[in-house]
Amino acid sequence: MSERIALVTGGSRGLGKNAALKLAAKGTHIILTYNSSQKEAQEVVREIELKGVKAVALQLNVGDTSAFERFAAEVLSQLKHVWQRDTFDYLLNNAGTGLYAPFAETSEAQFDDAMNVHFKGPFFLTQRLLPLIKDGGRILNVSSGLARFAQPGSSTYAAMKGAMEVLTRYQAKELGARKITANIIAPGAIETDFGGGRVRDNAQINQMVASNTALGRVGLPDDIGDAIAALLSDELGWMNAQRIEVSGGMFL
Ligand SMILES: NC(=O)c1ccc[n+]([C@@H]2O[C@H](COP(=O)([O-])OP(=O)(O)OC[C@H]3O[C@@H](n4cnc5c(N)ncnc54)[C@H](OP(=O)(O)O)[C@@H]3O)[C@@H](O)[C@H]2O)c1
């Protein structure tokens, strides 16, 4: 199999870190991004290199479209320098933060922040990176179970994820000419730092999720990292334009 390179946004912690490690374990080289956790990102690079593949960490705020041109130039420069290539194979749009605010109390500033990070950012980042994605490559976006079921306090966040689900189908349609697939994974509630670590650290929330999940527990980062590595495998190259929920059967 020829060399594969994945660009993983938000690879310094949580699901992005886990996915990067799982992809690396299958021989995929990694470009990961961090927003503020430079030290953690460098540690992930070290862990990936121990698996025998190459990795670099680049700073990126996905909520700031004005930085995307510089970022794309840096990605190209790293591709040339580290891999002697000018394209990568897989784009995982994973970076993001939580927002919990009742619909009636959500401010315009909160809405704009969520939109910038969870919709506008991935939209224009992917557009900007298109020339660097190899023909036949893959885009995997990240949604949430919350785009299917409704939990109070997540209207803005979930609506942005819903927008990403629609965008994914359009990306699949329009990028098919280049044999690039676009799919979107929707994790259920997973124990990470997300939302201040509430699913992991708040026993009441943890129990509520577990008791509403068919498999009887909260999701773990490994559940999603493994799924992402599987979704980006050669065996699933014919899957296109799909939303795949990976939640252990939450709120069925
Ligand atoms: N955990 C869950 O229950 C769950 C469920 C469904 C969907 N998701 C989705 O899964 C994705 C990852 O979540 P997670 O649980 O791994 O969260 P996490 O543990 O809080 O990690 C978030 C990651 O995203 C990066 N990030 C945050 N804001 C950013 C920004 N403005 N620009 C660039 N990078 C940014 C962080 O970088 P720094 O460390 O450098 O700040 C970090 O690497 C998100 O899209 C989230 O919506 C999570």
The ligand as a Gaussian input file, in Angstrom:
#p B3LYP/6-31G(d) Opt

LIG

0 1
 N      -16.770000      14.418000      23.385000
 C      -18.010000      14.283000      22.971000
 O      -18.906000      13.879000      23.722000
 C      -18.370000      14.587000      21.542000
 C      -19.576000      14.087000      21.044000
 C      -19.939000      14.363000      19.737000
 C      -19.121000      15.117000      18.940000
 N      -17.952000      15.609000      19.437000
 C      -17.127000      16.412000      18.532000
 O      -15.840000      15.824000      18.446000
 C      -14.865000      16.828000      18.176000
 C      -13.717000      16.701000      19.170000
 O      -14.221000      16.829000      20.473000
 P      -13.408000      16.289000      21.748000
 O      -14.384000      15.581000      22.600000
 O      -12.179000      15.601000      21.319000
 O      -13.051000      17.675000      22.458000
 P      -11.769000      18.074000      23.348000
 O      -11.281000      16.896000      24.115000
 O      -12.205000      19.278000      24.097000
 O      -10.650000      18.460000      22.285000
 C      -10.894000      19.523000      21.396000
 C       -9.789000      19.625000      20.377000
 O      -10.178000      20.643000      19.429000
 C       -9.215000      21.697000      19.461000
 N       -9.891000      22.990000      19.334000
 C      -10.844000      23.513000      20.135000
 N      -11.209000      24.728000      19.681000
 C      -10.476000      24.968000      18.572000
 C      -10.390000      26.040000      17.643000
 N      -11.129000      27.152000      17.779000
 N       -9.527000      25.933000      16.621000
 C       -8.784000      24.833000      16.481000
 N       -8.783000      23.795000      17.315000
 C       -9.644000      23.856000      18.349000
 C       -8.478000      21.572000      20.762000
 O       -7.195000      22.161000      20.608000
 P       -6.350000      22.776000      21.870000
 O       -6.155000      21.617000      22.795000
 O       -5.073000      23.230000      21.258000
 O       -7.189000      23.856000      22.446000
 C       -8.459000      20.057000      20.964000
 O       -7.432000      19.465000      20.216000
 C      -15.596000      18.172000      18.196000
 O      -15.927000      18.560000      16.891000
 C      -16.877000      17.845000      18.979000
 O      -17.922000      18.706000      18.620000
 C      -17.559000      15.355000      20.720000

